[in-house]
């Protein structure tokens, strides 16, 4: 049942997306270790590189409420085309990195290209995540 509420939150967020250029609405919801759910949607911009992915919008909401120590345990992504038909949309590379940094053991739920709901660990989606190493002083 827990995954269902996360998917519903992602679907709700997708319906609020600002996607006037691609008409591809994406919503994401993250659950943190505190049990709270935060959602976000994609926000496009005429200068395409300046847009925001739904996953990072949801993560920003979580960090904004819980601080940088928040720990993501689960992420759901939902995407719809301009007719409202669900579409596959696994997190992009930048979002995978962001999820990994705040939840190295997080589970990610998304629709596969064949229309099935998929759940993967973020380590499986990003097996060689970048980790900033500090120089010894």
The first five atom37 places (N, CA, C, CB, O) and aatype in JSON, in Angstrom:
{
  "aatype": [20, 20, 20, 20, 20, 20, 20, 20, 20, 20, 20, 20, 20, 20, 20, 20, 20, 20, 20, 20, 20, 20, 20, 20, 20, 20, 20, 20, 20, 20, 20, 20, 20, 20, 20, 20, 20, 20, 20, 20, 20, 20, 20, 20, 20, 20, 20, 20, 20, 20, 20, 20, 20, 20, 20, 20, 20, 20, 20, 20, 20, 20, 20, 20, 20, 20, 20, 20, 20, 20, 20, 20, 20, 20, 20, 20, 20, 20, 20, 20, 20, 20, 20, 20, 20, 20, 20, 20, 20, 20, 20, 20, 20, 20, 20, 20, 20, 20, 20, 20, 20, 20, 20, 20, 20, 20, 20, 20, 20, 20, 20, 20, 20, 20, 20, 20, 20, 20, 20, 20, 20, 20, 20, 20, 20, 20, 20, 20, 20, 20, 20, 20, 20, 20, 20, 20, 20],
  "atom_mask": [
    [1, 1, 1, 1, 1],
    [1, 1, 1, 1, 1],
    [1, 1, 1, 1, 1],
    [1, 1, 1, 1, 1],
    [1, 1, 1, 1, 1],
    [1, 1, 1, 1, 1],
    [1, 1, 1, 1, 1],
    [1, 1, 1, 1, 1],
    [1, 1, 1, 1, 1],
    [1, 1, 1, 1, 1],
    [1, 1, 1, 1, 1],
    [1, 1, 1, 1, 1],
    [1, 1, 1, 1, 1],
    [1, 1, 1, 1, 1],
    [1, 1, 1, 1, 1],
    [1, 1, 1, 1, 1],
    [1, 1, 1, 1, 1],
    [1, 1, 1, 1, 1],
    [1, 1, 1, 1, 1],
    [1, 1, 1, 1, 1],
    [1, 1, 1, 1, 1],
    [1, 1, 1, 1, 1],
    [1, 1, 1, 1, 1],
    [1, 1, 1, 1, 1],
    [1, 1, 1, 1, 1],
    [1, 1, 1, 1, 1],
    [1, 1, 1, 1, 1],
    [1, 1, 1, 1, 1],
    [1, 1, 1, 1, 1],
    [1, 1, 1, 1, 1],
    [1, 1, 1, 1, 1],
    [1, 1, 1, 1, 1],
    [1, 1, 1, 1, 1],
    [1, 1, 1, 1, 1],
    [1, 1, 1, 1, 1],
    [1, 1, 1, 1, 1],
    [1, 1, 1, 1, 1],
    [1, 1, 1, 1, 1],
    [1, 1, 1, 1, 1],
    [1, 1, 1, 1, 1],
    [1, 1, 1, 1, 1],
    [1, 1, 1, 1, 1],
    [1, 1, 1, 1, 1],
    [1, 1, 1, 1, 1],
    [1, 1, 1, 1, 1],
    [1, 1, 1, 1, 1],
    [1, 1, 1, 1, 1],
    [1, 1, 1, 1, 1],
    [1, 1, 1, 1, 1],
    [1, 1, 1, 1, 1],
    [1, 1, 1, 1, 1],
    [1, 1, 1, 1, 1],
    [1, 1, 1, 1, 1],
    [1, 1, 1, 1, 1],
    [1, 1, 1, 1, 1],
    [1, 1, 1, 1, 1],
    [1, 1, 1, 1, 1],
    [1, 1, 1, 1, 1],
    [1, 1, 1, 1, 1],
    [1, 1, 1, 1, 1],
    [1, 1, 1, 1, 1],
    [1, 1, 1, 1, 1],
    [1, 1, 1, 1, 1],
    [1, 1, 1, 1, 1],
    [1, 1, 1, 1, 1],
    [1, 1, 1, 1, 1],
    [1, 1, 1, 1, 1],
    [1, 1, 1, 1, 1],
    [1, 1, 1, 1, 1],
    [1, 1, 1, 1, 1],
    [1, 1, 1, 1, 1],
    [1, 1, 1, 1, 1],
    [1, 1, 1, 1, 1],
    [1, 1, 1, 1, 1],
    [1, 1, 1, 1, 1],
    [1, 1, 1, 1, 1],
    [1, 1, 1, 1, 1],
    [1, 1, 1, 1, 1],
    [1, 1, 1, 1, 1],
    [1, 1, 1, 1, 1],
    [1, 1, 1, 1, 1],
    [1, 1, 1, 1, 1],
    [1, 1, 1, 1, 1],
    [1, 1, 1, 1, 1],
    [1, 1, 1, 1, 1],
    [1, 1, 1, 1, 1],
    [1, 1, 1, 1, 1],
    [1, 1, 1, 1, 1],
    [1, 1, 1, 1, 1],
    [1, 1, 1, 1, 1],
    [1, 1, 1, 1, 1],
    [1, 1, 1, 1, 1],
    [1, 1, 1, 1, 1],
    [1, 1, 1, 1, 1],
    [1, 1, 1, 1, 1],
    [1, 1, 1, 1, 1],
    [1, 1, 1, 1, 1],
    [1, 1, 1, 1, 1],
    [1, 1, 1, 1, 1],
    [1, 1, 1, 1, 1],
    [1, 1, 1, 1, 1],
    [1, 1, 1, 1, 1],
    [1, 1, 1, 1, 1],
    [1, 1, 1, 1, 1],
    [1, 1, 1, 1, 1],
    [1, 1, 1, 1, 1],
    [1, 1, 1, 1, 1],
    [1, 1, 1, 1, 1],
    [1, 1, 1, 1, 1],
    [1, 1, 1, 1, 1],
    [1, 1, 1, 1, 1],
    [1, 1, 1, 1, 1],
    [1, 1, 1, 1, 1],
    [1, 1, 1, 1, 1],
    [1, 1, 1, 1, 1],
    [1, 1, 1, 1, 1],
    [1, 1, 1, 1, 1],
    [1, 1, 1, 1, 1],
    [1, 1, 1, 1, 1],
    [1, 1, 1, 1, 1],
    [1, 1, 1, 1, 1],
    [1, 1, 1, 1, 1],
    [1, 1, 1, 1, 1],
    [1, 1, 1, 1, 1],
    [1, 1, 1, 1, 1],
    [1, 1, 1, 1, 1],
    [1, 1, 1, 1, 1],
    [1, 1, 1, 1, 1],
    [1, 1, 1, 1, 1],
    [1, 1, 1, 1, 1],
    [1, 1, 1, 1, 1],
    [1, 1, 1, 1, 1],
    [1, 1, 1, 1, 1],
    [1, 1, 1, 1, 1],
    [1, 1, 1, 1, 1],
    [1, 1, 1, 1, 1],
    [1, 1, 1, 1, 1]
  ],
  "atom_positions": [
    [[0.82, -1.2, 0.0], [0.0, 0.0, 0.0], [0.86, 1.26, 0.0], [-0.93, 0.0, 1.21], [0.46, 2.29, -0.55]],
    [[2.03, 1.2, 0.61], [2.88, 2.37, 0.71], [3.3, 2.88, -0.67], [4.11, 2.07, 1.54], [3.34, 4.09, -0.9]],
    [[3.62, 1.97, -1.59], [4.03, 2.39, -2.91], [2.86, 3.06, -3.63], [4.55, 1.2, -3.73], [3.07, 4.0, -4.4]],
    [[1.65, 2.59, -3.4], [0.48, 3.14, -4.07], [0.29, 4.62, -3.74], [-0.77, 2.36, -3.69], [0.0, 5.42, -4.64]],
    [[0.43, 5.0, -2.47], [0.25, 6.41, -2.12], [1.35, 7.27, -2.73], [0.25, 6.57, -0.6], [1.1, 8.43, -3.08]],
    [[2.54, 6.72, -2.86], [3.63, 7.47, -3.49], [3.36, 7.67, -4.98], [4.97, 6.73, -3.29], [3.58, 8.76, -5.52]],
    [[2.87, 6.64, -5.64], [2.52, 6.75, -7.07], [1.38, 7.74, -7.29], [2.13, 5.37, -7.63], [1.39, 8.5, -8.25]],
    [[0.4, 7.72, -6.4], [-0.71, 8.68, -6.51], [-0.22, 10.12, -6.33], [-1.81, 8.37, -5.48], [-0.69, 11.03, -7.01]],
    [[0.71, 10.33, -5.41], [1.27, 11.66, -5.21], [2.04, 12.11, -6.45], [2.2, 11.68, -3.98], [1.98, 13.28, -6.83]],
    [[2.75, 11.19, -7.1], [3.47, 11.52, -8.33], [2.5, 11.85, -9.46], [4.39, 10.35, -8.74], [2.73, 12.79, -10.23]],
    [[1.41, 11.08, -9.57], [0.4, 11.36, -10.6], [-0.23, 12.73, -10.38], [-0.69, 10.28, -10.59], [-0.41, 13.49, -11.34]],
    [[-0.55, 13.05, -9.16], [-1.14, 14.35, -8.84], [-0.17, 15.47, -9.21], [-1.51, 14.42, -7.34], [-0.58, 16.47, -9.79]],
    [[1.08, 15.3, -8.87], [2.08, 16.32, -9.19], [2.22, 16.51, -10.7], [3.43, 15.95, -8.59], [2.37, 17.64, -11.17]],
    [[2.16, 15.43, -11.46], [2.29, 15.52, -12.92], [1.2, 16.41, -13.52], [2.23, 14.12, -13.56], [1.44, 17.12, -14.49]],
    [[0.04, 16.36, -12.94], [-1.07, 17.16, -13.48], [-0.88, 18.65, -13.24], [-2.39, 16.7, -12.85], [-1.61, 19.47, -13.8]],
    [[0.09, 19.01, -12.41], [0.39, 20.41, -12.13], [1.64, 20.89, -12.87], [0.57, 20.62, -10.64], [2.07, 22.03, -12.7]],
    [[2.22, 20.02, -13.69], [3.45, 20.36, -14.4], [3.25, 21.54, -15.35], [3.95, 19.16, -15.17], [2.16, 21.77, -15.86]],
    [[4.32, 22.27, -15.55], [4.34, 23.36, -16.53], [5.17, 22.86, -17.7], [4.93, 24.71, -15.92], [6.4, 22.92, -17.67]],
    [[4.5, 22.36, -18.73], [5.18, 21.75, -19.88], [4.61, 22.28, -21.19], [5.05, 20.23, -19.82], [4.11, 21.5, -22.0]],
    [[4.69, 23.61, -21.42], [4.09, 24.18, -22.64], [4.85, 23.85, -23.92], [4.0, 25.65, -22.49], [4.32, 24.07, -25.01]],
    [[6.06, 23.35, -23.82], [6.87, 23.09, -25.01], [6.83, 21.62, -25.41], [8.31, 23.52, -24.77], [6.57, 21.3, -26.57]],
    [[7.1, 20.74, -24.48], [7.1, 19.31, -24.79], [5.74, 18.66, -24.61], [8.11, 18.6, -23.91], [5.47, 17.62, -25.21]],
    [[4.87, 19.27, -23.81], [3.58, 18.68, -23.45], [3.75, 17.33, -22.77], [2.69, 18.54, -24.69], [2.84, 16.5, -22.79]],
    [[4.91, 17.11, -22.16], [5.25, 15.87, -21.46], [5.31, 16.21, -19.97], [6.62, 15.26, -21.97], [6.29, 16.77, -19.49]],
    [[4.25, 15.88, -19.27], [4.13, 16.24, -17.86], [4.67, 15.12, -16.98], [2.65, 16.54, -17.51], [4.3, 13.95, -17.12]],
    [[5.54, 15.5, -16.07], [6.15, 14.53, -15.18], [5.95, 14.97, -13.73], [7.67, 14.36, -15.49], [6.11, 16.14, -13.39]],
    [[5.59, 14.01, -12.9], [5.47, 14.23, -11.47], [6.33, 13.22, -10.75], [4.0, 14.15, -11.01], [6.52, 12.1, -11.22]],
    [[6.84, 13.62, -9.62], [7.63, 12.7, -8.8], [7.25, 12.91, -7.34], [9.15, 12.92, -9.02], [6.84, 14.0, -6.93]],
    [[7.4, 11.86, -6.58], [7.18, 11.93, -5.14], [8.3, 11.17, -4.46], [5.78, 11.35, -4.74], [8.69, 10.09, -4.91]],
    [[8.82, 11.74, -3.39], [9.86, 11.07, -2.62], [9.36, 10.86, -1.2], [11.18, 11.9, -2.62], [8.66, 11.69, -0.62]],
    [[9.74, 9.71, -0.66], [9.46, 9.43, 0.74], [10.8, 9.47, 1.46], [8.71, 8.03, 0.93], [11.77, 8.85, 1.02]],
    [[10.83, 10.18, 2.56], [12.06, 10.27, 3.34], [12.0, 9.3, 4.52], [12.29, 11.71, 3.83], [10.96, 8.7, 4.81]],
    [[13.12, 9.15, 5.2], [13.19, 8.25, 6.34], [12.22, 8.64, 7.44], [14.6, 8.21, 6.9], [11.84, 7.8, 8.26]],
    [[11.81, 9.91, 7.47], [10.84, 10.36, 8.47], [9.43, 9.86, 8.14], [10.84, 11.89, 8.56], [8.52, 9.98, 8.97]],
    [[9.25, 9.3, 6.94], [7.94, 8.83, 6.5], [7.15, 9.87, 5.74], [7.15, 8.39, 7.68], [6.07, 9.57, 5.21]],
    [[7.66, 11.09, 5.66], [6.96, 12.16, 4.95], [7.14, 12.0, 3.45], [7.46, 13.54, 5.41], [8.15, 11.48, 2.98]],
    [[6.13, 12.46, 2.7], [6.16, 12.41, 1.25], [6.18, 13.84, 0.71], [4.93, 11.63, 0.68], [5.42, 14.7, 1.15]],
    [[7.08, 14.07, -0.23], [7.22, 15.37, -0.88], [7.09, 15.15, -2.38], [8.59, 16.07, -0.52], [7.62, 14.18, -2.92]],
    [[6.39, 16.04, -3.05], [6.21, 15.87, -4.49], [6.69, 17.1, -5.25], [4.75, 15.58, -4.83], [6.87, 18.17, -4.68]],
    [[6.88, 16.91, -6.53], [7.29, 17.99, -7.42], [6.95, 17.63, -8.85], [8.79, 18.28, -7.27], [6.65, 16.47, -9.16]],
    [[7.0, 18.61, -9.72], [6.69, 18.38, -11.12], [7.75, 19.05, -11.99], [5.28, 18.91, -11.48], [8.54, 19.86, -11.51]],
    [[7.75, 18.68, -13.28], [8.69, 19.34, -14.18], [8.19, 20.75, -14.49], [8.87, 18.53, -15.48], [6.99, 21.0, -14.57]],
    [[9.13, 21.65, -14.65], [8.85, 23.04, -14.97], [9.74, 23.4, -16.16], [9.1, 24.0, -13.74], [10.95, 23.58, -16.0]],
    [[9.13, 23.51, -17.34], [9.91, 23.84, -18.53], [10.12, 25.33, -18.64], [9.2, 23.31, -19.79], [9.45, 26.14, -17.99]],
    [[11.07, 25.68, -19.47], [11.41, 27.06, -19.7], [11.79, 27.19, -21.16], [12.56, 27.54, -18.76], [12.31, 26.24, -21.75]],
    [[11.55, 28.34, -21.75], [11.9, 28.55, -23.16], [13.39, 28.32, -23.4], [11.51, 29.96, -23.6], [13.78, 27.9, -24.48]],
    [[14.21, 28.59, -22.39], [15.63, 28.25, -22.45], [15.75, 26.85, -21.84], [16.54, 29.32, -21.67], [15.99, 26.7, -20.64]],
    [[15.58, 25.81, -22.69], [15.44, 24.43, -22.22], [16.4, 23.99, -21.1], [15.63, 23.53, -23.36], [15.95, 23.33, -20.17]],
    [[17.66, 24.33, -21.14], [18.53, 23.82, -20.06], [18.17, 24.38, -18.68], [19.97, 24.16, -20.37], [18.66, 23.88, -17.67]],
    [[17.34, 25.39, -18.64], [16.99, 25.99, -17.35], [15.77, 25.36, -16.7], [16.77, 27.46, -17.52], [15.36, 25.79, -15.62]],
    [[15.18, 24.38, -17.33], [14.0, 23.73, -16.76], [14.38, 22.87, -15.55], [13.3, 22.87, -17.81], [15.55, 22.65, -15.26]],
    [[13.35, 22.39, -14.86], [13.55, 21.56, -13.67], [12.87, 20.22, -13.88], [13.0, 22.26, -12.41], [11.73, 20.15, -14.34]],
    [[13.56, 19.16, -13.53], [12.96, 17.83, -13.54], [12.07, 17.66, -12.32], [14.06, 16.73, -13.58], [12.29, 18.28, -11.28]],
    [[11.07, 16.81, -12.45], [10.14, 16.55, -11.34], [10.86, 15.95, -10.14], [9.02, 15.62, -11.8], [10.59, 16.31, -9.0]],
    [[11.78, 15.02, -10.4], [12.47, 14.36, -9.3], [13.27, 15.36, -8.46], [13.41, 13.27, -9.83], [13.21, 15.34, -7.23]],
    [[14.01, 16.24, -9.13], [14.8, 17.21, -8.38], [13.92, 18.26, -7.73], [15.83, 17.89, -9.3], [14.29, 18.82, -6.69]],
    [[12.75, 18.55, -8.3], [11.82, 19.46, -7.65], [11.29, 18.84, -6.35], [10.64, 19.81, -8.59], [11.18, 19.53, -5.34]],
    [[10.97, 17.56, -6.39], [10.5, 16.87, -5.18], [11.6, 16.78, -4.13], [10.0, 15.45, -5.53], [11.34, 16.96, -2.94]],
    [[12.81, 16.51, -4.58], [13.94, 16.44, -3.65], [14.19, 17.8, -3.01], [15.2, 15.94, -4.38], [14.48, 17.88, -1.82]],
    [[14.09, 18.86, -3.81], [14.28, 20.21, -3.26], [13.23, 20.51, -2.19], [14.21, 21.26, -4.39], [13.54, 21.14, -1.18]],
    [[11.99, 20.07, -2.41], [10.95, 20.28, -1.41], [11.28, 19.52, -0.12], [9.57, 19.82, -1.95], [11.08, 20.04, 0.98]],
    [[11.8, 18.3, -0.25], [12.17, 17.51, 0.93], [13.31, 18.16, 1.69], [12.56, 16.09, 0.52], [13.27, 18.27, 2.92]],
    [[14.32, 18.59, 0.97], [15.47, 19.23, 1.62], [15.04, 20.56, 2.25], [16.61, 19.46, 0.61], [15.51, 20.92, 3.33]],
    [[14.15, 21.27, 1.57], [13.67, 22.54, 2.11], [12.94, 22.38, 3.44], [12.76, 23.19, 1.12], [12.99, 23.27, 4.28]],
    [[12.29, 21.26, 3.63], [11.56, 21.0, 4.87], [12.4, 20.3, 5.93], [10.33, 20.18, 4.58], [12.33, 20.62, 7.11]],
    [[13.2, 19.33, 5.5], [13.92, 18.49, 6.46], [15.4, 18.83, 6.58], [13.77, 17.05, 6.09], [16.08, 18.32, 7.48]],
    [[15.91, 19.66, 5.7], [17.32, 20.0, 5.74], [18.16, 19.0, 4.95], [17.81, 20.07, 7.17], [17.67, 17.98, 4.47]],
    [[19.42, 19.33, 4.85], [20.34, 18.52, 4.05], [20.59, 17.13, 4.58], [21.63, 19.22, 3.94], [21.15, 16.29, 3.88]],
    [[20.19, 16.86, 5.81], [20.37, 15.54, 6.39], [19.2, 14.6, 6.06], [20.52, 15.65, 7.9], [19.2, 13.45, 6.48]],
    [[18.2, 15.09, 5.3], [17.07, 14.21, 4.97], [17.59, 13.01, 4.18], [15.97, 14.97, 4.15], [18.56, 13.11, 3.44]],
    [[16.94, 11.9, 4.36], [17.35, 10.68, 3.7], [16.2, 10.15, 2.87], [17.82, 9.63, 4.73], [15.13, 9.85, 3.41]],
    [[16.4, 10.04, 1.58], [15.38, 9.52, 0.67], [15.4, 8.0, 0.7], [15.6, 10.05, -0.78], [16.45, 7.39, 0.56]],
    [[14.23, 7.41, 0.89], [14.16, 5.95, 0.89], [13.39, 5.4, -0.32], [13.51, 5.46, 2.16], [13.53, 4.23, -0.68]],
    [[12.58, 6.27, -0.94], [11.74, 5.79, -2.05], [11.36, 6.97, -2.94], [10.47, 5.08, -1.51], [11.12, 8.07, -2.47]],
    [[11.32, 6.7, -4.25], [10.95, 7.71, -5.25], [9.98, 7.07, -6.24], [12.21, 8.27, -5.98], [10.18, 5.94, -6.67]],
    [[8.93, 7.8, -6.59], [8.01, 7.35, -7.64], [7.97, 8.44, -8.71], [6.57, 7.05, -7.08], [7.95, 9.63, -8.4]],
    [[7.96, 8.01, -9.98], [7.9, 8.93, -11.11], [6.71, 8.55, -11.97], [9.23, 8.9, -11.94], [6.48, 7.37, -12.26]],
    [[5.95, 9.56, -12.38], [4.8, 9.35, -13.26], [4.86, 10.4, -14.36], [3.44, 9.43, -12.46], [5.05, 11.58, -14.1]],
    [[4.69, 9.96, -15.6], [4.7, 10.88, -16.74], [3.47, 10.64, -17.61], [5.99, 10.72, -17.57], [2.98, 9.52, -17.73]],
    [[3.0, 11.73, -18.23], [1.84, 11.66, -19.12], [2.11, 12.49, -20.36], [0.55, 12.14, -18.41], [2.76, 13.53, -20.3]],
    [[1.6, 12.01, -21.5], [1.69, 12.82, -22.71], [0.55, 13.83, -22.72], [1.65, 11.92, -23.98], [-0.22, 13.92, -21.77]],
    [[0.44, 14.59, -23.8], [-0.56, 15.65, -23.85], [-1.99, 15.14, -23.82], [-0.36, 16.48, -25.08], [-2.92, 15.92, -23.59]],
    [[-2.2, 13.83, -24.06], [-3.54, 13.26, -23.99], [-3.83, 12.64, -22.62], [-3.71, 12.2, -25.08], [-4.91, 12.1, -22.39]],
    [[-2.84, 12.73, -21.71], [-3.03, 12.17, -20.38], [-2.72, 10.69, -20.29], [-4.41, 12.41, -19.94], [-3.08, 10.04, -19.31]],
    [[-2.06, 10.16, -21.32], [-1.71, 8.74, -21.33], [-0.36, 8.55, -20.64], [-1.68, 8.18, -22.79], [0.61, 9.24, -20.97]],
    [[-0.3, 7.61, -19.7], [0.94, 7.36, -18.97], [2.05, 6.95, -19.93], [0.72, 6.26, -17.91], [1.83, 6.19, -20.87]],
    [[3.24, 7.46, -19.66], [4.41, 7.22, -20.5], [5.59, 6.77, -19.64], [4.77, 8.48, -21.32], [5.67, 7.12, -18.47]],
    [[6.51, 6.0, -20.23], [7.71, 5.62, -19.47], [8.58, 6.85, -19.23], [8.51, 4.53, -20.22], [8.74, 7.69, -20.11]],
    [[9.13, 6.93, -18.03], [10.0, 8.07, -17.71], [10.89, 7.75, -16.51], [9.16, 9.33, -17.42], [10.66, 8.25, -15.41]],
    [[11.9, 6.91, -16.72], [12.85, 6.7, -15.63], [13.62, 7.99, -15.37], [13.82, 5.53, -15.94], [13.73, 8.82, -16.28]],
    [[14.15, 8.17, -14.19], [14.9, 9.4, -13.9], [16.09, 9.57, -14.84], [15.38, 9.4, -12.45], [16.73, 8.59, -15.22]],
    [[16.38, 10.81, -15.2], [17.55, 11.11, -16.02], [18.81, 10.94, -15.18], [17.47, 12.56, -16.61], [18.73, 10.71, -13.97]],
    [[19.95, 11.04, -15.8], [21.21, 10.86, -15.1], [21.42, 11.84, -13.96], [22.35, 10.98, -16.06], [21.86, 11.46, -12.88]],
    [[21.11, 13.12, -14.2], [21.28, 14.13, -13.15], [20.39, 13.81, -11.95], [20.96, 15.54, -13.69], [20.82, 13.95, -10.81]],
    [[19.16, 13.39, -12.21], [18.25, 13.05, -11.11], [18.72, 11.79, -10.38], [16.83, 12.84, -11.64], [18.61, 11.71, -9.16]],
    [[19.25, 10.83, -11.12], [19.77, 9.62, -10.48], [20.89, 9.98, -9.51], [20.29, 8.62, -11.54], [20.96, 9.46, -8.4]],
    [[21.78, 10.88, -9.94], [22.87, 11.31, -9.07], [22.33, 11.98, -7.81], [23.82, 12.27, -9.82], [22.79, 11.7, -6.7]],
    [[21.36, 12.84, -7.98], [20.77, 13.57, -6.84], [20.08, 12.6, -5.88], [19.77, 14.63, -7.34], [20.22, 12.71, -4.66]],
    [[19.32, 11.64, -6.43], [18.67, 10.63, -5.59], [19.72, 9.86, -4.82], [17.8, 9.67, -6.45], [19.58, 9.65, -3.61]],
    [[20.77, 9.43, -5.5], [21.82, 8.63, -4.87], [22.48, 9.38, -3.72], [22.86, 8.23, -5.89], [22.73, 8.79, -2.67]],
    [[22.76, 10.65, -3.9], [23.43, 11.41, -2.85], [22.6, 11.53, -1.58], [23.77, 12.79, -3.36], [23.16, 11.59, -0.48]],
    [[21.29, 11.56, -1.71], [20.42, 11.69, -0.55], [19.74, 10.38, -0.16], [19.38, 12.74, -0.8], [18.96, 10.34, 0.79]],
    [[20.04, 9.32, -0.88], [19.43, 8.03, -0.58], [20.11, 6.91, -1.33], [17.96, 8.05, -0.9], [19.54, 6.37, -2.28]],
    [[21.32, 6.54, -0.92], [22.11, 5.54, -1.64], [21.43, 4.17, -1.71], [23.47, 5.41, -0.99], [21.83, 3.33, -2.51]],
    [[20.44, 3.95, -0.88], [19.71, 2.67, -0.89], [18.26, 2.86, -1.33], [19.75, 2.02, 0.51], [17.44, 1.96, -1.15]],
    [[17.93, 4.01, -1.91], [16.55, 4.32, -2.3], [16.04, 3.35, -3.36], [16.45, 5.76, -2.82], [16.79, 2.86, -4.2]],
    [[14.73, 3.09, -3.3], [14.03, 2.34, -4.34], [13.34, 3.35, -5.25], [12.98, 1.31, -3.73], [12.81, 4.36, -4.78]],
    [[13.36, 3.08, -6.55], [12.78, 4.0, -7.53], [11.73, 3.25, -8.33], [13.89, 4.6, -8.47], [12.0, 2.18, -8.87]],
    [[10.52, 3.82, -8.41], [9.4, 3.21, -9.14], [9.1, 4.06, -10.38], [8.13, 3.1, -8.23], [8.98, 5.28, -10.28]],
    [[8.99, 3.42, -11.52], [8.67, 4.12, -12.77], [8.08, 3.14, -13.77], [9.93, 4.81, -13.36], [8.14, 1.93, -13.57]],
    [[7.52, 3.67, -14.83], [6.92, 2.86, -15.88], [7.98, 2.5, -16.91], [5.73, 3.61, -16.55], [8.73, 3.37, -17.36]],
    [[8.05, 1.23, -17.28], [9.03, 0.79, -18.28], [8.47, 1.05, -19.69], [9.37, -0.72, -18.1], [7.28, 1.32, -19.84]],
    [[9.34, 0.97, -20.72], [8.85, 1.17, -22.1], [7.75, 0.2, -22.52], [10.0, 1.05, -23.05], [6.96, 0.52, -23.41]],
    [[7.67, -0.99, -21.88], [6.62, -1.93, -22.24], [5.36, -1.75, -21.38], [7.13, -3.36, -22.11], [4.44, -2.56, -21.45]],
    [[5.33, -0.67, -20.57], [4.13, -0.34, -19.81], [4.01, -0.98, -18.44], [2.97, -0.71, -20.59], [2.99, -0.84, -17.78]],
    [[5.05, -1.69, -18.01], [5.01, -2.32, -16.69], [5.61, -1.4, -15.64], [5.75, -3.66, -16.72], [6.53, -0.64, -15.91]],
    [[5.07, -1.49, -14.43], [5.64, -0.76, -13.31], [6.92, -1.45, -12.89], [4.63, -0.67, -12.11], [6.93, -2.67, -12.68]],
    [[7.99, -0.7, -12.78], [9.31, -1.23, -12.43], [9.76, -0.62, -11.11], [10.35, -0.95, -13.56], [9.52, 0.57, -10.85]],
    [[10.4, -1.42, -10.29], [11.05, -0.91, -9.08], [12.5, -1.35, -9.14], [10.34, -1.44, -7.77], [12.81, -2.53, -9.28]],
    [[13.4, -0.36, -9.02], [14.83, -0.62, -9.05], [15.5, 0.12, -7.9], [15.44, -0.21, -10.41], [15.04, 1.18, -7.49]],
    [[16.57, -0.44, -7.39], [17.39, 0.29, -6.43], [18.19, 1.35, -7.19], [18.33, -0.68, -5.65], [18.59, 1.12, -8.33]],
    [[18.41, 2.48, -6.56], [19.16, 3.54, -7.23], [20.57, 3.07, -7.58], [19.22, 4.8, -6.35], [21.13, 3.52, -8.58]],
    [[21.15, 2.19, -6.79], [22.47, 1.67, -7.11], [22.46, 0.85, -8.4], [23.0, 0.81, -5.96], [23.46, 0.8, -9.11]],
    [[21.32, 0.22, -8.72], [21.19, -0.51, -9.98], [21.04, 0.45, -11.15], [20.0, -1.47, -9.93], [21.53, 0.19, -12.25]],
    [[20.36, 1.57, -10.92], [20.16, 2.56, -11.98], [21.39, 3.43, -12.2], [18.97, 3.45, -11.64], [21.59, 3.99, -13.28]],
    [[22.22, 3.54, -11.17], [23.43, 4.37, -11.26], [24.56, 3.62, -10.56], [23.19, 5.79, -10.62], [24.95, 3.97, -9.44]],
    [[25.09, 2.57, -11.23], [26.07, 1.71, -10.55], [27.4, 2.38, -10.21], [26.33, 0.53, -11.41], [28.08, 1.94, -9.29]],
    [[27.76, 3.4, -10.92], [29.03, 4.08, -10.65], [28.79, 5.54, -10.31], [29.99, 3.95, -11.86], [29.32, 6.44, -10.96]],
    [[27.99, 5.76, -9.29], [27.64, 7.13, -8.89], [28.9, 7.9, -8.52], [26.65, 7.12, -7.7], [29.84, 7.35, -7.93]],
    [[28.9, 9.17, -8.86], [30.02, 10.04, -8.5], [29.96, 10.32, -7.01], [29.98, 11.37, -9.31], [28.9, 10.62, -6.47]],
    [[31.09, 10.22, -6.36], [31.19, 10.53, -4.94], [32.35, 11.48, -4.77], [31.38, 9.24, -4.07], [33.48, 11.17, -5.13]],
    [[32.07, 12.64, -4.22], [33.1, 13.63, -4.01], [34.03, 13.18, -2.9], [32.47, 14.99, -3.67], [33.59, 12.91, -1.78]],
    [[35.28, 13.11, -3.2], [36.29, 12.7, -2.2], [37.04, 13.96, -1.77], [37.28, 11.62, -2.78], [37.48, 14.75, -2.61]],
    [[37.18, 14.13, -0.51], [37.93, 15.27, 0.01], [39.4, 14.89, 0.14], [37.37, 15.74, 1.39], [39.75, 13.78, 0.54]],
    [[40.24, 15.83, -0.21], [41.68, 15.6, -0.09], [42.05, 15.56, 1.38], [42.49, 16.7, -0.84], [41.5, 16.3, 2.2]],
    [[42.97, 14.71, 1.71], [43.46, 14.63, 3.08], [44.21, 15.9, 3.41], [44.37, 13.38, 3.29], [44.98, 16.41, 2.59]],
    [[44.0, 16.41, 4.59], [44.69, 17.64, 4.99], [45.71, 17.38, 6.07], [43.71, 18.67, 5.47], [46.38, 18.31, 6.51]]
  ]
}
